[in-house]
Amino acid sequence: RQYINKVSATDGSPIDGPYSAEQLLVEAHRDFHPADVTARMAMSQLVDLTGDEGWVKKMMKRTRQLGHVSSDTMASVLPFSSSEQVAMAMWGLKDRDYRFEFKKIDIDAASRQRRVATLQEKGAEKLAELEERGGMRILLTGGTGFLGQEIICQVAGDSTIEEVAVVIRPKVIRDRKTREVIETLSPSQRGHKLLDDLGITGEDERSRFRFIAGDIEQPLFGIEEAQVELLRRSITHVIHCAASVSFDAAYDDSFKANVLGSRNALSFSLLLQETMGSPFVSHISIETSYIHGRQQDMVAREDELFFPGNFYNNHYELTKAMASIETERFMYEAGLRVVQLCPSIVIGQSKTGNNYGDLKVVNAPVNAFGRANQALNGRGGTIEERVTGWVIAQMACIFPGDPRAKLNLVPVDRVAAGIVASLSRPMAIGTRVHLAT
């Protein structure tokens, strides 16, 4: 309720009373009635056949109207039943008298432009001062994640970056069978092992990194007070890319990682910015492109957020949208210098496909398509290789999803390159930049 209002579908007036996070998802408004499912399948096939989605929607709207008329007629002759009950039982039809909308930030367009211009001007001034102070000093969250590891690889050899302080939690290692604690790795131990795994072996490269005990779900990341004071006098940029990317995570887990984590990161950056004599330039917020849920009746807006008329697909989309609202609040209401970077679906490196062992990345099906194409279109090859290619092709072609959907995949090295580039681009402050293909 800090981010979303429930309002009347007819006049937009607020509706009091509690609602759950589940009510904001598609599944809460779809009962999978056989008639409803059949209608949706027919709609999809008609769109493919005619190529005219607008006409098909009009036809479906008329069909729904006929369903309501027939329900009214049957309800008039059936005892102890209402029109709504008949419509639901026979056709799966149900009408909502409410909708949801994001709470607006109370600032007009002209004031927004002036605020952004001021933030960009101050960011450019702070960046210019860095030439006298030395190189950039970055605080990074999510360094052990898929994107974070690529960022570490790219900044390791960047001479303009003097230091990277990586916020990292201790790791408890347990026996797989007994679940007894075998060892607890300190943030420093985890960090140096991470550098080993990434092949960062040079003394000069490794000396750029230090690892700080912290947790994004804690205020000021739970960092020790003395360490916070040191960071306030030295950090020039904060890159916040820690997040939960699980589509099936519970709402509470998604909220803590994505919304509360973003709020804590933004608060930390604001503390740095407001410290007297601080070299802080900007907060780099890694958000998400295309977090528009089910947009069927209007074009998705990439420059601002609207609550989707057909609701969100999962708690990941919902909480990432709420995190973006937190970012804009800090920017417009508190004056924090923020760059909003929004990657689309991030996959492995553009040349090698390396995904750092992250099983949530969609490289597997993408690689299956590639191997099938290579096997079937390659010259020569044994019978066994051709058969193997055919089998892979059959499996690849049943990848679950809507066949009409368009995917936007962007390699992780391109995303990281965009993030690193934003460090020295003060004109990106106050904007939503989409890192997509």
CORGIGI-V804247 format. One record per helix or strand of 3 or more residues. SS is the DSSP state (H for helix, E for strand). FROM is the first residue (numbers start at 1). TO is the last residue. If there is no record, write none. Layout:
# CORGIGI-V804247
SS_FROM_TO + SS_FROM_TO
This chain:
# CORGIGI-V804247
E_4_8 + H_21_24 + H_26_29 + H_34_50 + H_53_77 + H_83_91 + E_98_102 + H_109_133 + E_136_141 + H_146_156 + E_161_168 + E_171_174 + E_181_185 + H_187_197 + H_203_206 + E_209_213 + H_219_222 + H_225_232 + E_237_240 + H_251_274 + E_282_288 + H_315_334 + E_338_343 + E_345_347 + H_363_377 + H_383_396 + E_409_411 + H_412_422 + H_426_428 + E_432_435
